[in-house]
Every structure is written in C-alpha cells, then in structure tokens.
C-alpha cells in the first residue's frame, strides 16, 4: 500500500487538472504543445529538486542512485526546454534532433540508475527464483513490441537514420521494463525501501507505456503533440520525483493510500503472458509465421519445461518427506508412524496366522541422560539399534517409537519363537556399551503380546505389550514377560487408580496418619512422621506403594503433595495451640515435587497459612536427588534458609557417596529398614554400625525406621543410634488416635 503526502498530491492534482483544462479550452495544436511542454518543464524541475534533496539527505552508497536519476531528469528537462524554444521560434511542433538526442541520453541515465540499484540490492537478495517469470514476461513484451512497433517501422522506413530513430524508443523502453521488473521482485525481498521504489516503478511503467503508445502513434502516423503519451511522460517524471521526495522526507502528514496491484501476484506473469500472446496471435495470425507466434511458442515451451521441473522436484520432495516421515533420524530405524502402518497392513493379511509385538524399554535410561548428558544417551540409543539388528538378523522388523522405547514385529508369533528372540536380545546386552571413556551398562525390559490371543488390532497389541513390559520392570528388570489376563486386571486397576486420583482430594478421600519418632533410650516421643492414606469407596484402602508411583508418573504428585503439606502443618499447629508439646512433623517429598518451580512457594504458603514455625517442619527426601546434585543443593539451601529441616530417607539404598553427602545441607539421615531386617547377621551389623558412625561423625541425626523386634532395638542402641520408629513402638494412626495415645500422655 502506497501513501502520497500533501505536497506530491497537490502537484499531481494540479498537473492532471491543467491537462484537462488544456484539452478542453485550447483547440490550437501549436499552443497546446507549447503549454504542455511548459508543464513538462515545471513538473521536471519539481521532481529534479526532490531527487537532489534525496541525494543530499542520504549518506551511504544509495545516494548515487538518486544522483544518476537526477541527471536523467535534468536531461529530460533540457530536452523539453530545447523543444519549447524550437516551437516558439520556428512555429512548429516537430522535434529537433538536438532535443531528441538529449532525450535519449536521459533515458540512458535512467537505465543506468536502475541497473545500479538492481546490482546494489541483488548483492544481498537472490533473484534465481524470479528469473523465470522475468524472462517469460520480457519475451512476451519483446514479441508484442517487435510485431506491432519495430517491424512496421523497419518495413516502412526510407533510411537507416529513420530506422534507428523509430526503433530507439521501443528498445530502450524494453530495457527499462526488463530492469524495473527485476527491481519489483527485489523490493519484495528488501522491505526497507519497498514503498519508495514502488513510486519509481510506477513512474517508469508509465514512461514505458507512453513510449510504446508514442511509437505506435508514430507507426500509424496519428501522433499529435499534446496527446496522452505526452501527458503520461509528465506523470512518469512526477512519480519518479515522488520517490525522491519520500527517500528524504519521513515527516508525518495526511496521506492518501494507493493499493499495490501486484502485491504477492508475481506468479501470474508467465500464465498471463501466454494468454496475452494467444489472444494477439489469434487476432493477427494470417497462416504465416510471425513474431507473435514465435514468441508464443518460446513462452509456452518455457512454461512447459518449468512445469515439468516443478513436477519432478515435487516428486523428489514427496519421496524425501515420506522417507523422513517414516524413519527415525537418530538410529536409522523405522519410526512410530511406520510401525503403525506396517502393523495395520500385516493385521489385515494375518487372518489365520499368529503374530507378535515385542516392546522394549531400556532400564534406568533416564539416569544416563541425567548423569552423562544427552550426547552419551543418544549414542546408547544408536548402539542399541545396532545390537537389535545383530540379534534379529532380518527375522523381524525393528522400530523406534521414541525416547528409549523400541518395538519389534515378529511374523511368526508363537510363544516359543518370541521367547527365543527375547533371549537373543537380552544376551546382546550382557556386555557394556563403550562410549568415549565410559563403560555404560544398559539392560532392556521386554513386554510381549501376541495376535490374536492378546488383541486383534494394533492399539490393543501395543497397549498390552506395554503392560507386560512394565511387569518385567517391576520384577527386577532385564527380563521379558508375556501379557496375560492377570495383567489385564492389574492394568485395569492401575487405570482406575490413575483416573480416581484426579478427584481424590476434592472428594476428601485422602487422610494423614502419624507415626511417632521415639528416643530409643528413654522411649519418649520426640517427633512424628505424617503418612498419606487413601480410602477409596470402591477399592478400599489403597497402599501408598501402589498409588504414589502412579501419582509420580502422571504428575498428580504435585497437587497431592501440596495437600499433604498444608494438612500436616495445620494439624501440627492445632496440637501446639491445644498446649501439647511442640513436635517436629516429617513429610515425605518426591524429587518431582522438589524440582517443581513452585515448590518453595508451596512450602512457604503452607507455613504461612498454618502459622507453623519452620523449625517444626522436616522434609524427607530420597537419595535420588543426587542425580542432579547442583540443582538439588540450590533448592535445599533455599529450604534451609526458611528454617526447615531436611532429612535423607531410605539412606544407603540409592545414589549416596561420601563426597556428595558432605555437600548436602541436611540435618538427618534415616536408615532404611532393609539394613535392620536381620541384625544378628554379622555383615548387616557391620553395615548398621558404619552408617550410624558416618552420621554421628558428620554431626547428623540418625533415625532408624522399621523397628519391629527387640533385638533390632538392642543392636541399634549398642551402635549409638538414638532415634527410631516402627511397629515396635506404634504403627501409624490417625490424628485423633495419635492425640489420645501419645500427646495427652506427654502433655
């Protein structure tokens, strides 16, 4: 969209109005020609002034375009002055040779300026995608001009000088047309000067039209001074000047808007050119080969060649897109889309034939990504694909579904055949991966579902293989399991738990039980642990061991954990306000909660709402936080600044190392119950002593959990453990029972 300011608009209006008055009021050819020459000179001077100011206001190399353009307009003014003088003194409207020569010289400068600008822009913008349209458009214009303008002048001319004179305008105009066509494309890519150069292109387009019309009138011997071609030359100079006006003037003033008629329509040029040539050939064809028909043939051949190239290119692109759409770029295996299509096709042809799907997932692959980085993780996936190929030897199709999940389609889906393939895969992973300086041990868990026993469509087969795979993980990993009806019950229950979890808080199905922490020497309570319980109206009491992993997996642990925080803090503060001793309440927190961006705010909000002092809240966190030690230390330090205590739960079962442990801002370590199950065993007793000594030497509180027998208590006391909890003292009880059974006795 172009915008014309007040001054250019006034100039344009005055020019058009004067020309209209001239045509209406003056009936004398010489007088009309003189007045029109005078208008051309005035408009030329105005445009020249605007171009000179544009040259002066621009400091970089772009200024030279306006300088050369200004010379061209100056020569046009000079030519018109000479013609005006010739008319006034010679009393004739004929064009003198000197004036004609200067006029053509101005055109040369116009062409030079346009070529200079095209070269400047094309240094940073590619023209290759538009050259075809330009060539077709120019061939059409050349054919039309040659047939209607140049050829008649050559045939009718009496001397070489007259021939050169008559064809000069069409040749130079075609050259200008060619360059402004390129320029039009370039300014679509270089938006910085788009509006300014649209004025220039409009100006020269009017000039080309005027030249062509003048040449046609000359050929038909109908030209008279003051005709429309003369006025179009006036307008062309004016629009060229307006381009210079906006190159130097950015002031805000009222503007009239003109829509760009060619905006985003350059692709129509080849087809429009063919249509124009067909119409003209039909009109002029006399069963003899002429310039129009030659032009039509050439243009149509170019369009056909271009279309064939486009079709060939599109075909190659479709093949590439199909390849990319069905292949995993990392491993080179086929991807999920390919698996779904292939499985569907095989099922359609597997009427009386068994078939199986093996779903493979790498055990603890996330630990590799978290500890060694995604570079090593990607290489593990690549080498996994290689080992799967080696294990199968083209006996089955392998696909990567995404992440660390791979799936295999086995055509002969008998149980014996599937077991043999699964064993071969497991054997391939007995040796560690060697990646750079690291030896990485990776094992797979495999779930198997068979058609038609475990499903008659791809979705069911994959879902059931997934259920079997998770059972393999739960049973120790590095193994394979077949799907069975018992798994269907497990999976159904898991899905029901997952769905019911979403509304458990709103339906008040959750509650907290409290288990006392006891001073092992005095048997006095010195703390308590809040434990989450879920009493479902249909499923009954659901163990945290069953629903907490599902909450972790689905992300619902965030909202559940927030509820536990608020409820435990509020209950603890309520007991304090009743006058009971102030006990620290411990709450279990998962790594997913801890790394949630809003977790610190959740803890702060729970303390604020309950008015519980921070020293009476302890967060119990598992050793898995050490997978990303830097982030974990930062979060724990922020919690410690709030005054909250930190405990490492299930100590000794995860990722702890002395080097990492001493960096953590913690207060307590809790000995996992697995270490005290058989305290009479010498090795276990030594392990208990080592952990207790470690904690005491680091000035940490040591808490033993899962104490159920007297001999466990005795061994712990002998080795210096002072705090414990377990069924020997009490199981977890609800808030009312805890208050009556423990708090009332110590108040």
C-alpha positions in Angstrom: 0.0 0.0 0.0 1.5 3.4 -1.1 0.9 6.7 0.7 1.1 10.0 -1.1 1.6 13.1 1.1 0.0 16.5 0.8 2.6 18.2 -1.4 3.0 15.4 -4.0 -0.8 15.1 -4.1 -1.2 18.8 -4.8 1.4 18.6 -7.6 -0.3 15.6 -9.1 -3.8 17.2 -8.9 -2.6 20.4 -10.4 -0.9 18.6 -13.3 -4.0 16.5 -14.1 -6.3 19.5 -13.7 -4.1 21.7 -16.0 -4.0 19.0 -18.7 -7.8 18.6 -18.6 -8.3 22.4 -18.9 -5.7 22.4 -21.7 -7.6 19.7 -23.7 -11.0 21.5 -23.1 -10.1 25.2 -23.7 -7.3 25.1 -26.3 -8.0 24.0 -29.8 -4.7 25.2 -31.4 -2.2 22.3 -31.8 0.9 24.6 -31.5 -0.4 26.4 -28.5 -1.4 23.2 -26.8 2.0 21.7 -27.5 3.8 24.8 -26.0 1.6 24.8 -22.9 2.2 21.0 -22.4 5.9 21.5 -22.9 5.9 24.2 -20.2 4.0 21.8 -17.8 6.6 19.1 -18.5 9.4 21.5 -17.6 7.8 22.7 -14.4 7.0 19.1 -13.2 10.5 18.1 -14.3 12.1 20.9 -12.2 10.0 19.9 -9.1 11.0 16.2 -9.5 14.6 17.2 -10.0 14.6 19.3 -6.8 13.2 16.3 -4.9 15.8 13.9 -6.3 18.6 16.3 -5.5 17.4 16.6 -1.9 17.2 12.8 -1.7 20.8 12.7 -2.9 21.9 15.1 -0.2 19.9 13.5 2.7 21.3 10.0 2.1 24.9 9.4 3.3 25.7 5.8 2.1 26.1 4.4 -1.4 22.4 4.5 -2.0 22.7 8.2 -2.7 24.4 7.6 -6.1 21.1 6.1 -7.5 19.3 9.4 -6.8 22.2 11.3 -8.3 22.2 9.4 -11.6 18.4 9.5 -11.7 18.6 13.3 -11.1 20.9 13.6 -14.1 18.4 11.7 -16.3 15.5 14.1 -15.2 17.7 17.1 -15.8 18.4 15.9 -19.4 14.7 15.4 -19.9 14.1 19.0 -18.7 16.8 20.2 -21.0 15.3 18.3 -23.9 11.9 19.8 -23.2 13.4 23.4 -23.0 15.0 23.0 -26.4 11.8 21.7 -27.8 9.9 24.6 -26.3 12.3 27.1 -27.8 12.1 25.4 -31.1 8.3 25.5 -31.1 8.2 29.2 -30.1 10.7 30.5 -32.7 10.1 28.0 -35.5 6.4 27.9 -35.1 6.4 24.1 -35.5 5.7 21.1 -33.3 8.4 18.9 -34.8 11.0 17.5 -32.5 14.6 18.9 -33.2 17.5 16.5 -33.5 19.3 18.0 -30.6 16.3 17.8 -28.3 15.7 14.2 -29.4 19.4 13.2 -28.8 19.3 14.7 -25.2 16.0 13.0 -24.6 17.5 9.6 -25.5 20.6 10.4 -23.4 18.4 11.0 -20.4 16.9 7.5 -21.0 20.4 6.1 -20.9 20.9 7.7 -17.4 17.5 6.3 -16.3 18.6 2.8 -17.3 22.0 3.2 -15.7 20.4 4.3 -12.4 18.0 1.4 -12.4 20.8 -1.1 -13.2 22.9 0.4 -10.4 20.0 -0.1 -7.9 19.3 -3.7 -9.1 23.0 -4.6 -8.7 23.1 -3.0 -5.2 20.0 -4.9 -3.9 20.9 -8.2 -5.7 24.2 -8.4 -3.8 22.2 -9.4 -0.7 19.0 -10.9 -2.2 18.8 -13.9 -4.5 17.0 -13.4 -7.9 17.1 -17.0 -9.0 13.5 -17.9 -8.0 12.1 -14.9 -10.0 14.3 -15.0 -13.2 11.9 -17.4 -14.9 8.9 -15.0 -14.5 11.1 -12.1 -15.7 12.3 -14.0 -18.8 8.8 -15.0 -19.8 7.4 -11.6 -19.2 10.2 -9.9 -21.2 9.8 -12.4 -24.1 6.1 -11.5 -24.3 6.8 -7.8 -24.2 9.6 -8.2 -26.9 7.4 -10.2 -29.2 4.5 -7.7 -28.9 6.8 -4.7 -29.4 8.7 -6.3 -32.3 5.5 -7.2 -34.1 3.5 -4.0 -33.6 6.2 -1.3 -33.3 9.6 -2.3 -34.5 8.8 -4.4 -37.6 6.3 -1.9 -39.2 8.9 0.9 -38.8 11.6 -1.2 -40.4 9.3 -2.1 -43.3 8.1 1.5 -43.8 11.4 3.3 -43.3 13.2 5.1 -46.1 16.7 5.5 -44.5 18.9 3.9 -41.9 18.8 7.1 -39.7 15.0 7.0 -39.6 15.0 3.2 -38.8 17.4 3.8 -35.9 15.3 6.8 -34.7 12.0 4.9 -34.9 13.1 1.8 -33.0 15.2 3.6 -30.4 12.2 4.2 -28.1 11.0 0.5 -28.1 14.4 -0.9 -27.5 15.3 1.4 -24.6 11.8 1.1 -23.1 12.1 -2.7 -23.2 15.4 -2.5 -21.4 13.9 -0.3 -18.7 10.9 -2.6 -18.5 13.2 -5.6 -18.0 15.1 -3.8 -15.2 12.1 -2.5 -13.3 10.6 -6.0 -13.5 13.7 -7.3 -11.7 13.6 -4.3 -9.3 10.0 -5.0 -8.5 10.9 -8.6 -7.4 13.9 -7.4 -5.4 12.0 -4.8 -3.4 9.6 -7.6 -2.3 12.5 -9.2 -0.6 14.1 -6.0 0.7 11.3 -4.3 2.6 13.4 -1.4 3.8 12.8 0.7 0.6 9.7 -1.1 -0.8 7.3 1.9 -0.8 9.8 4.4 -2.1 10.7 2.2 -5.1 7.1 1.3 -5.9 6.8 5.0 -6.8 9.9 4.7 -9.1 8.5 1.5 -10.7 5.1 3.2 -11.3 6.9 6.2 -12.8 8.9 4.1 -15.2 6.0 1.9 -16.0 4.1 5.0 -17.1 7.1 6.0 -19.2 7.2 2.6 -20.9 3.5 2.9 -21.7 4.0 6.4 -23.0 6.9 5.3 -25.2 5.0 2.3 -26.6 2.0 4.5 -27.3 4.1 7.1 -29.0 5.9 4.5 -31.1 2.5 3.0 -32.1 1.1 6.5 -33.0 4.2 7.2 -35.0 3.9 4.0 -36.9 0.2 4.6 -37.6 1.0 8.3 -38.4 -1.6 9.5 -35.8 0.7 11.3 -33.3 -0.1 14.9 -32.4 1.6 17.0 -29.7 -0.4 17.2 -26.5 -1.7 13.6 -26.9 -2.0 11.2 -24.0 1.6 9.9 -24.5 2.9 13.4 -23.7 0.8 13.6 -20.5 2.0 10.1 -19.4 5.6 11.4 -19.7 4.6 14.2 -17.3 3.1 11.7 -14.8 6.1 9.4 -15.1 8.5 12.2 -14.2 6.3 13.2 -11.3 6.1 9.7 -9.8 9.9 9.4 -10.2 10.2 12.7 -8.2 7.8 11.5 -5.6 10.1 8.5 -5.0 12.9 11.0 -4.3 10.6 13.1 -2.1 9.9 10.1 0.2 13.6 9.0 0.2 14.4 12.1 2.2 11.1 13.0 3.9 9.7 10.9 6.8 7.5 13.7 8.3 4.0 12.7 9.4 1.3 14.4 7.3 -2.1 13.4 5.9 -1.6 10.7 3.2 -3.8 9.2 0.5 -3.4 5.4 0.2 -3.0 3.5 -3.1 -3.1 -0.3 -3.1 -0.2 -2.1 -4.7 -2.0 -4.0 -7.5 0.8 -6.6 -7.9 1.3 -7.4 -4.2 2.0 -11.2 -4.0 0.8 -11.8 -7.5 4.1 -12.2 -9.4 3.5 -15.9 -10.1 0.7 -15.0 -12.6 3.1 -13.3 -15.1 4.0 -16.5 -17.1 0.4 -17.6 -17.5 -0.9 -14.1 -18.2 1.8 -13.7 -20.8 0.7 -16.9 -22.5 -2.9 -15.7 -22.5 -2.0 -12.3 -24.0 0.1 -13.9 -26.7 -2.6 -16.4 -27.6 -5.2 -13.6 -27.9 -2.8 -11.5 -30.1 -1.7 -14.4 -32.2 -5.4 -15.3 -32.8 -6.1 -11.7 -33.8 -3.1 -11.3 -36.1 -2.5 -14.8 -37.5 -2.7 -15.0 -41.2 -1.4 -18.5 -41.7 2.2 -17.3 -41.8 4.8 -17.5 -39.1 5.2 -14.1 -37.4 7.0 -12.7 -34.4 4.0 -13.1 -32.1 3.6 -16.8 -32.9 7.4 -17.3 -32.4 7.1 -15.6 -29.0 4.1 -17.7 -28.1 6.0 -20.9 -29.0 9.0 -19.9 -26.9 7.0 -18.8 -23.9 4.8 -22.0 -24.0 7.9 -24.1 -24.2 9.5 -22.3 -21.2 6.3 -22.7 -19.2 6.1 -26.5 -20.1 9.7 -27.0 -19.2 9.2 -25.1 -15.9 6.2 -27.2 -15.0 8.0 -30.4 -15.8 10.8 -29.3 -13.5 8.4 -28.4 -10.8 6.6 -31.8 -11.1 10.0 -33.6 -10.9 11.1 -31.5 -7.9 7.8 -32.1 -6.1 8.1 -35.9 -6.8 11.6 -35.9 -5.2 10.4 -33.8 -2.3 7.5 -36.2 -1.7 9.9 -39.1 -1.6 12.2 -37.3 0.8 9.3 -36.3 3.0 8.0 -39.9 3.0 11.4 -41.1 4.0 11.7 -38.6 6.8 8.1 -39.2 7.9 8.7 -43.0 8.3 12.3 -43.1 9.6 13.9 -42.2 12.9 16.8 -39.8 12.1 18.9 -40.8 15.1 19.0 -44.6 14.8 18.1 -45.1 11.2 15.3 -47.4 12.3 11.7 -47.0 11.1 9.6 -44.8 13.4 6.2 -44.9 15.1 4.3 -43.9 12.0 5.9 -46.6 10.0 5.2 -49.1 12.8 1.5 -48.3 12.9 1.1 -48.5 9.1 3.1 -51.8 8.8 1.3 -53.4 11.8 -2.1 -52.4 10.4 -1.2 -53.9 7.0 0.1 -57.1 8.5 -3.0 -57.5 10.6 -5.2 -57.1 7.5 -3.4 -60.1 6.0 -3.0 -62.2 9.1 -6.3 -64.0 9.0 -5.1 -67.4 10.2 -1.6 -66.5 11.1 -0.1 -65.7 14.5 1.9 -62.6 15.0 3.6 -60.9 18.0 4.7 -57.4 19.2 7.7 -57.1 21.4 8.0 -53.7 23.2 11.5 -53.0 24.6 12.4 -50.2 27.1 15.9 -49.5 28.4 16.2 -49.8 32.2 17.2 -46.6 34.0 18.0 -44.8 30.7 17.0 -41.5 32.3 19.9 -41.9 34.8 22.3 -42.0 31.8 20.9 -38.8 30.4 20.9 -37.0 33.7 24.4 -38.0 34.8 26.3 -38.3 31.5 24.3 -36.0 29.3 22.2 -36.4 26.1 25.2 -36.9 23.9 26.0 -40.2 25.6 22.3 -41.0 25.8 21.9 -40.6 22.1 24.9 -42.9 21.5 23.4 -45.5 23.7 20.3 -45.4 21.6 22.3 -45.7 18.4 24.2 -48.7 19.7 21.0 -50.3 21.0 19.6 -50.2 17.4 22.8 -51.8 16.2 22.6 -54.6 18.8 18.9 -55.2 18.0 19.8 -55.6 14.3 22.6 -58.1 15.2 20.2 -60.1 17.4 17.4 -60.4 14.9 19.3 -60.9 11.6 16.3 -59.6 9.5 14.0 -62.1 11.1 11.8 -59.3 12.4 11.1 -55.6 11.8 12.5 -53.1 14.3 11.1 -49.7 15.1 11.9 -46.9 17.5 8.7 -45.4 19.0 10.5 -42.6 20.7 12.8 -42.0 23.7 14.2 -45.3 24.8 11.3 -47.4 23.5 11.7 -49.8 20.7 9.2 -52.2 19.2 9.6 -55.4 17.1 7.1 -57.1 14.9 7.5 -60.9 14.7 5.7 -62.5 11.8 5.8 -66.0 13.4 4.3 -65.1 16.8 4.4 -68.4 18.5 5.4 -68.3 22.2 8.5 -70.4 21.6 9.6 -68.1 18.8 9.1 -65.0 20.8 10.9 -66.4 23.8 13.9 -67.3 21.7 14.0 -63.7 20.2 13.7 -62.1 23.6 16.6 -64.3 25.0 18.8 -63.3 22.0 18.1 -59.6 22.7 18.9 -59.9 26.4 22.1 -61.8 25.5 23.2 -58.9 23.3 23.1 -56.5 26.3 25.3 -58.6 28.6 28.3 -56.6 27.5 28.5 -52.9 28.5 28.5 -50.1 25.9 31.8 -48.4 25.4 31.3 -44.7 24.6 34.3 -42.4 24.8 35.9 -43.2 28.2 32.7 -44.5 29.7 31.6 -48.1 30.1 27.8 -48.0 30.3 25.8 -51.0 31.4 22.3 -51.0 29.8 19.7 -53.7 30.2 16.3 -54.0 28.5 12.9 -54.9 29.8 10.6 -56.6 27.2 6.9 -57.0 27.1 5.3 -59.4 24.6 1.7 -59.5 23.3 0.5 -62.0 20.6 -2.1 -61.8 17.9 -4.9 -62.9 18.1 -4.7 -64.0 21.8 -3.9 -60.6 23.3 -5.6 -58.3 20.8 -6.9 -58.1 17.3 -5.8 -54.6 16.5 -2.6 -52.6 16.7 -3.7 -50.4 19.6 -4.5 -53.3 21.9 -1.4 -55.3 21.0 0.9 -52.3 21.7 -1.0 -51.4 24.9 -0.9 -55.0 26.2 2.8 -55.3 25.3 3.4 -52.1 27.3 1.6 -53.6 30.4 3.8 -56.7 30.1 6.9 -54.6 29.8 6.1 -52.7 33.0 5.6 -56.0 34.8 9.1 -57.1 33.6 10.5 -53.9 35.1 8.7 -54.4 38.4 10.0 -57.9 38.6 13.7 -56.9 38.6 14.2 -55.5 35.0 16.5 -57.1 32.4 13.8 -59.7 31.6 10.8 -60.3 29.4 7.1 -61.1 30.2 4.2 -62.2 28.2 0.9 -60.5 28.5 -1.8 -62.5 30.3 -5.3 -62.0 31.7 -4.0 -61.3 35.2 -2.0 -58.4 33.8 -5.3 -57.1 32.3 -6.7 -56.9 35.8 -3.6 -55.1 37.1 -3.7 -52.7 34.2 -7.4 -52.0 34.6 -6.9 -51.3 38.3 -3.9 -49.1 37.5 -6.0 -47.1 35.1 -8.8 -46.8 37.6 -6.4 -45.6 40.3 -4.9 -43.1 37.8 -8.4 -41.7 36.9 -9.7 -41.7 40.5 -6.6 -39.9 41.8 -7.6 -36.8 39.9 -10.6 -36.2 42.2 -9.5 -37.8 45.4 -8.6 -34.5 47.1 -12.0 -32.9 46.1 -13.9 -35.9 47.4 -12.0 -35.9 50.7 -10.7 -39.4 50.3 -7.2 -38.7 51.5 -6.2 -38.6 55.1 -3.0 -38.4 57.1 -1.8 -40.9 59.7 1.0 -40.1 62.1 3.8 -42.4 63.3 5.8 -41.4 66.3 9.6 -41.0 66.4 10.9 -42.3 69.7 14.0 -41.6 71.7 15.4 -45.2 71.9 17.0 -44.7 75.3 14.1 -43.0 77.1 11.2 -44.3 75.0 9.8 -40.7 74.8 8.3 -39.2 71.7 10.4 -36.5 70.1 8.8 -36.2 66.7 6.3 -37.7 64.2 6.1 -38.6 60.5 2.9 -37.8 58.5 2.0 -40.6 56.2 -0.6 -40.4 53.4 -3.5 -42.8 53.3 -6.2 -43.2 50.6 -9.5 -44.8 51.5 -11.4 -45.3 48.2 -15.2 -46.0 48.5 -15.0 -48.9 46.0 -11.3 -50.1 46.1 -11.0 -49.7 49.9 -7.6 -48.8 51.4 -5.1 -48.3 48.6 -1.4 -48.7 49.6 0.9 -45.7 49.0 3.2 -48.2 47.4 0.6 -48.7 44.7 -0.7 -45.1 44.1 2.3 -42.9 44.8 4.3 -44.2 41.7 1.2 -43.6 39.6 0.9 -40.1 41.0 4.6 -39.5 40.2 4.2 -40.8 36.7 1.2 -38.6 35.9 2.4 -35.5 37.7 -0.5 -35.6 40.2 2.0 -35.8 43.0 2.4 -32.1 42.8 -1.2 -31.3 43.9 -1.3 -34.3 46.3 2.0 -33.2 47.9 0.7 -29.7 48.3 -2.4 -31.0 50.1 -0.2 -33.1 52.4 2.0 -30.1 53.3 -0.9 -27.9 54.2 -2.8 -30.6 56.1 0.2 -31.7 58.2 1.3 -28.1 59.0 -2.2 -27.2 60.0 -2.6 -30.3 62.2 0.8 -29.7 63.9 -0.1 -26.1 64.7 -3.5 -27.1 66.0 -1.8 -29.5 68.5 0.5 -26.7 69.6 -2.4 -24.4 70.2 -4.0 -27.0 72.4 -1.0 -26.9 74.6 0.7 -30.2 73.6 4.5 -30.3 73.3 5.8 -28.8 70.0 6.9 -31.8 67.9 8.6 -31.6 64.5 6.4 -33.2 61.8 8.2 -35.0 58.9 6.7 -35.1 55.4 7.9 -37.2 52.5 8.7 -35.2 49.4 9.5 -36.7 45.9 12.2 -35.5 43.6 9.5 -34.4 41.1 7.9 -32.2 43.8 11.3 -30.8 44.8 12.2 -29.8 41.3 8.8 -28.2 40.6 9.4 -24.4 40.1 6.6 -23.6 42.6 7.7 -26.0 45.3 9.4 -23.4 47.5 6.4 -21.1 47.3 4.1 -24.0 48.2 6.1 -24.7 51.3 6.2 -21.1 52.3 2.4 -20.8 51.7 1.7 -23.9 53.8 3.7 -22.4 56.7 2.1 -19.0 56.3 -1.4 -20.3 56.3 -0.9 -22.6 59.2 1.3 -20.2 61.2 3.6 -23.1 61.9 7.2 -22.1 62.7 9.6 -23.5 60.1 11.8 -25.4 62.6 8.8 -27.7 63.3 8.7 -28.9 59.7 11.1 -31.6 58.3 11.1 -32.7 54.7 12.2 -36.2 54.0 13.8 -36.6 50.5 15.2 -39.8 48.9 18.8 -40.2 47.7 17.6 -39.9 44.1 18.1 -36.1 44.4 21.8 -36.8 43.9 21.2 -37.5 40.2 21.3 -33.7 39.6 23.3 -32.6 42.6 23.9 -29.0 41.7 20.2 -28.2 41.2 19.3 -30.2 44.4 21.8 -28.3 46.5 20.4 -25.0 45.3 16.8 -26.0 46.2 17.8 -27.5 49.6 19.8 -24.4 50.6 16.7 -22.2 49.9 14.6 -24.5 52.1 17.2 -24.3 54.9 17.2 -20.5 54.7 13.5 -20.7 55.5 14.4 -22.6 58.7 13.1 -26.0 57.5 14.9 -29.2 58.4 16.0 -31.7 55.7 16.3 -35.5 56.1 17.6 -38.1 53.6 15.1 -41.0 53.7 16.0 -44.7 52.9 19.6 -43.9 53.3 22.0 -46.4 51.7 19.7 -47.7 49.1 20.3 -45.2 46.3 23.0 -42.9 44.9 24.8 -41.7 48.1 28.5 -41.1 48.1 30.6 -39.5 50.9 31.8 -36.8 48.5 28.2 -35.8 47.6 26.7 -36.4 51.0 29.0 -33.8 52.7 27.8 -31.2 50.2 24.1 -31.6 51.0 22.6 -29.1 53.6 20.8 -31.9 55.6 20.1 -32.5 59.3 19.2 -36.2 59.4 19.7 -39.5 57.7 17.2 -42.3 58.1 18.5 -45.9 57.9 16.4 -47.9 55.6 14.5 -50.8 57.2 16.3 -53.3 54.9 19.5 -52.8 56.9 18.0 -53.9 60.2 15.8 -56.8 59.0 18.4 -59.4 60.2 20.6 -57.6 62.8 22.1 -60.9 64.1 23.9 -61.3 60.7 27.4 -60.1 61.2 27.7 -58.3 57.8 24.4 -56.5 58.4 25.5 -55.5 61.9 28.7 -54.0 60.5 26.7 -52.1 57.9 24.4 -50.7 60.6 27.5 -49.6 62.6 29.1 -48.0 59.6 26.0 -45.9 58.7 25.5 -44.8 62.3 29.2 -43.8 62.8 29.0 -42.0 59.5 26.0 -39.9 60.6 27.4 -39.2 64.1 30.8 -38.2 62.7 29.1 -35.7 60.3 27.0 -34.3 63.2 23.8 -35.6 61.7 20.8 -37.1 63.4 20.5 -40.8 62.7 17.0 -42.3 62.6 16.3 -46.0 62.2 12.9 -46.9 60.6 11.1 -50.2 60.5 11.9 -51.3 64.1 9.7 -54.3 64.9 11.7 -56.5 67.2 13.6 -56.1 70.5 16.9 -57.5 69.0 16.8 -54.7 66.4 16.4 -52.1 69.1 19.2 -53.6 71.1 21.7 -53.6 68.1 20.8 -50.0 67.3 21.4 -48.8 70.9 24.7 -50.7 71.1 25.9 -48.9 68.0 24.8 -45.4 69.1 21.5 -44.8 67.2 19.3 -42.7 69.4 16.1 -42.2 67.4 13.8 -44.8 65.8 10.3 -45.6 64.6 8.4 -48.7 63.7 5.7 -51.2 64.8 7.6 -52.0 68.0 6.5 -48.6 69.3 3.4 -47.9 67.2 2.0 -48.2 63.7 0.8 -45.0 62.0 -2.5 -43.9 63.5 -5.0 -41.1 62.6 -4.8 -37.7 64.2 -7.5 -38.4 66.8 -5.8 -41.6 68.0 -2.3 -40.0 67.9 -3.6 -37.2 70.1 -5.2 -39.6 72.7 -2.5 -42.3 72.6 0.6 -40.1 72.7 0.1 -36.3 73.1 -2.2 -36.5 76.0 0.3 -38.7 77.9 3.3 -36.4 77.4 1.5 -33.0 78.0 
